[in-house]
Amino acid sequence: MKFVLNEEQSEFARTLDRMLASADTPAAVRAWSAGDPVPGRVLWARLAEAGVLAIAVPQEYEGLGPLPVETAAAFTELGRHAVPGPLAETVAAAALLDRLGDPPLAKRWLPGIASGECCLSLSLPASGPYAVDGDCAHAVLFTDGDRLLLAEELGPVQPSFDPARRLARPLGGTLLATGPAVRHAAAHAGRWATLATAAQALGTGLALLERTVAYTKQRAQFGVPVGSFQAVKHRLADTLIALEFAGPLLYGAALTLSGPDIAAAKAACGEAAYAAARTALQLHGAIGYTAEYDLSLWILKARALRNAWGTPSECRAQVLEGRPVTPGSV
């Protein structure tokens, strides 16, 4: 089956690509990694103006959605440009608050998410004890069984594969809601987080491939570009094929929002992005290891996104078993 974005969806993605290409996201990523969220929040506001956050929020709460296909398209561009921040977690928090069926609680948070004024992080039990970028978010939500809580305090920031994904553990919280609906809403939120993370991984892989192709056209050995070598062409072709096969799985999952479909998409996108990172590192040579070189930002992100909200092995097991997706480690 062929999945193709319609013209409106494609133009939305192209608009985001153009906007982010002029935004100097590498500088924002480095600042975010160092604990300075200001450039990232400026970028967050621009994304909100473009409707990126509103497409995950229902219309009755000043949003435009929920629109999972548009969310997948947008997050692919966010990954392509390595945009920092708890983007997938904020989208997941919106999904949880929408599904919870608590209008006062939804009204408290969802309009702010849609407008970009509210940056949330979300931690679920199966995703591990840490909240991504909780120290830079306006608030951190987490669940404990049938309870939804607002974190009162966070532990120290922990290291991650990607320095721009800052991990902190919620320490105690204020009870926001309780009951079986919390557990069901958390499972729904986990699916949205996994879908958004898969899209970010796909975009990250595409960016790595684009940068590597451009570099192999410039780098010369024996008087010719290394991109003309047959082995290099084969390596790049394998990387492209993996990414091309992952894309339809992502958009198919966005259409169905079924757990096994999302798990399949996450496994494919995560593995394709990780393979693209390895290809980029090999074909760039020693410069690929250099932290000051922007390529490193995408390489580290690909490694982190591969395991975030479902490792490849966890996702494959869920596909084989046909059970709903369960978030993995961040």
N, C-alpha and C positions, 0 to 999 in steps of 0.2 A: 504494500500500500504506500502511496506517495503522499507526503504531508508538505504542503507549501503554504507559506504565509500569504494572506491576501494583500492587496496593494496598500491598504490603510495600515496594516500591521507592519509591513515591510518599510513603509515610510517612517513609521514611529521608530523602528530600529535604526534606520539611516539617520534620522534626526539626532538620536542619542549618540550615535557614533560621531557625528560631526561636532556636537557640543562637547563631548568628552575629549575629542582629539585636540581641542584648543584649551583644555582646562589644566594642563600640566599635572596630571594625576600622579606621576612618580614623586613629585615634591610633596603632595598631600599624603601619599603612602608613607614616605620616610618620616614626615612629621607625626603621623598617627602612630607609627612604630615607636617613636621617641616619647610618646605620651602627650603630644600636642594635638588636640582634636580640632583646632580652629580651622585650618585649611580644609579638613575633611568635612566639617559641618557646613562650610560655605558651599562645597560641592554637593552636599546632601540637600541644601536648600534649592540649588539649581535643578537637581533631579526631581524634587517635589514640584517645582514649577512646571516641569515637563510632564508631570502626571505619573511618574514611575511608582510612587507610593500609593497614590489614589486608586490605581487599578487593582490593588489587593483589598480595598476597603469597600463595603457595600454602599450603594447609593443613598440609603436612608441615613447613613452616617457621614455624608458629605464626600463620599468616594465615587469611583467610576465603575466599580466591579461588584463582586470579584471576577477577574478576567485572567484565568490561568495561562492561556496561550500568550496573551500580551505580556504577562509576567515573565514567562519563559524567554520571550524575545528580548525583553528589557534586560533581564539578568544575564543573558548571553553577552550583551554589550557591556554591562558592568564588569563582567569577567574579562572581556577583551581589553578593557582599559584599567584593570586592576584596582577598581574603586574600593577604598577601605571602608570599614564600618560594619555594624551588625545588620546588614541589609536583609539577608535571608531570615535572620531571627526576628526582625521587625515585621516582616511579611507573615511569618509564622505566628507571631503574637496577635496580629490582626485576624488571622484565621481562627485562632483559639477564641478570642473575644467575640467574634461573630457567631461561632458555633455554640458557644456556651449558653446562649439564650438568657442573658442577664442584661436587659436594656440599660439600666443605670451605669453598669460597669462598662458596657460598650460605648456609651455616650461619653464616658469619662476619658477614654483613650483613643477611640477610632478616628474622630475628626482631627485630632492632633497628628496622628500617623499620616492621614491623607494630605494634610497641609505641610508636612515636613517639620512641624514644630516639636514632634514627639519622636525621639529615637529610642526604641526599646530593645532590650536583649531578652532572650528566653532560654531557660534551661529546663529540660525535661529529664526524668530519671534515667531513661535508656540512653540519653545523649552524654551521660557522664555528669560529674558534679560541678562542672564549670560553665559559666556564662561567657559567651564570646563578647569581648569589648564592653563588658559590663561597667568598667571604670569610666568609659567615655559616653555611655548611654545616659539618657535622662532617668531611666528606671529599669529595673530588672525584675521580670516575672519568672516564677518557677513553680513547679508542681511537686507535690509529695503525696502520692497515692491519689485520693479523691479531694485533695486540697489545692487551691491556687493561692499563691502568696506573692506579696510584693516585698522584695528584699530590703531589709533595713540596713544591712552592712555587708560589705564584700571583703573577702580575704585578700592577701597580697596577689599581685599580678604574677601569673605563671608563664614560663616560656612556651612557645609553640613552634612548629616547623616554620610558620610564617610569622615574622615579628609583628606584622600588621594585624594579626589575629591575637589579641590580648585576652588571656583567660583568667578569670577571677571566680572564686567560689562564693555563692550566696551564703551568708551566715545569719540565720534567723530571718523572720519576715512577718509581715502583717497579713492576716487572713483576709482574702478577697472573696472567695467562694468555696463551697464545699459540696460534695455529693457526687453521684455517678456521672453527672453531666461533665464534670471536670475531666474525668478520665477519657471520656469519648471526645471531648474537645481537644485534649492534648494529643490524642492519636491523629486527629484531623490536622492539627497544627504541625505535627511531625511530618506528615506527607507533604505539606506546602514547603516546609523547610528543606526537605530532601529534594523536591523539584527545583526550587530556586538555587540550591547549591549545585545540582547537576548542571543547570544552565550556566552558572558562573564558571564551573569547570570547563564546559564546552568552549565558552568564550576565551578562557585563559589558554586553552590548547590552540585555538585558532590564532590568537595573538602570537604565541610562541612559534607556530609554523610560519606565519607571515614574516616575522622578524628573521627567522632562520633562512628562509628562501632569499630574502633581500641580502643577508650577509654572505651567503654562498655565491651570490652573483658578484660580490665585491672582493672577497678574499681570493687571492691567487696563489697557486703553487705550480711550479714548472712552467711559469709564464701564461697560465690559463686559469679562469675562475674555477674554484673547487666544485661549484655547482654543475660543471660540465662532466664530472666524473660519474661513471655509471653507478658505482656503489652509493654515492651521495644521492643521486636521483632516486634509486630504489628506496633508500631510507626515508626520503621526503615523501615519496609516493605512499609508502606504508603508513606513514603518519597521517597523511591526508585521507586515506581510505578509512582509517579508524574514526577520524573526526566526522567524515561524511556519513558513516553508518550510525554514529551516535546521535546525530541531529534528528532524524525521523523518530527515533525512540523517545527523545525528549518531547517533541511536539505531540506524539501519540499519547504519551503519558499525561500531558497537559490537557488533552481532550477528554480522557477518561477519568483522571485523578484516582485510578485504582492503585492499591498498594503494590501489587506485583509489577504493574507497568512502570510505576515510578522507580521501583527498585531496579528494574532492568535498565532504565535510562540512567540512573545514578551510577551503576556499575560501568556501563559503557562510556559515559562521559568522563568519569573519574579516571578510568584506565587510559582512555585516549589522551586526556590532558597530561597524565603522568608520562606516557610514552612520548608525547610531544616535548615535554621538558627534558627527557633523557636525550632525545634527538638534538634538541637545541644545544644542550650542554656539550655533547660530543662534537658537533659540527662547528661550534664557535671556538673550540679549543680552550686554551688557558683563560682567555678573557671571559668565558662563561662562568668561571669561578669567582670573578671579581665582584665584590659587594657594591662597589661604586657604579658598576655598569647596570643600566636599567633592566637588562634581561633577567637579572637575579630576582627581581621583584615578582616576575611571572613564574619563574622556576620554583621558588619557595611557595607561592600560592597554589600551584598545581599539586605539589606534594601534600599540602595541608587539606585542600578540598577533596582530594582522593579519599580521605578517611572521614571527613566531616559528614555528619548526619547519615551514616551508613557506610561501612567499609565495603570494598568490592566483594569479599567473601560473605559478609552478612547479607548483602543485597542479592547475591546469587542464590544463597540458601532460601531467601524469601521468595524468589521467583520460582524455584523448584518446588517449594512447599505450597505456594499459592496463598500464603498468609499475608496480612497487611504489613506494610513496611514499618520497621522499627528503627528509629534513629540510632546511629552508632556514635562513636567518640568524636569529639571536636578537636 
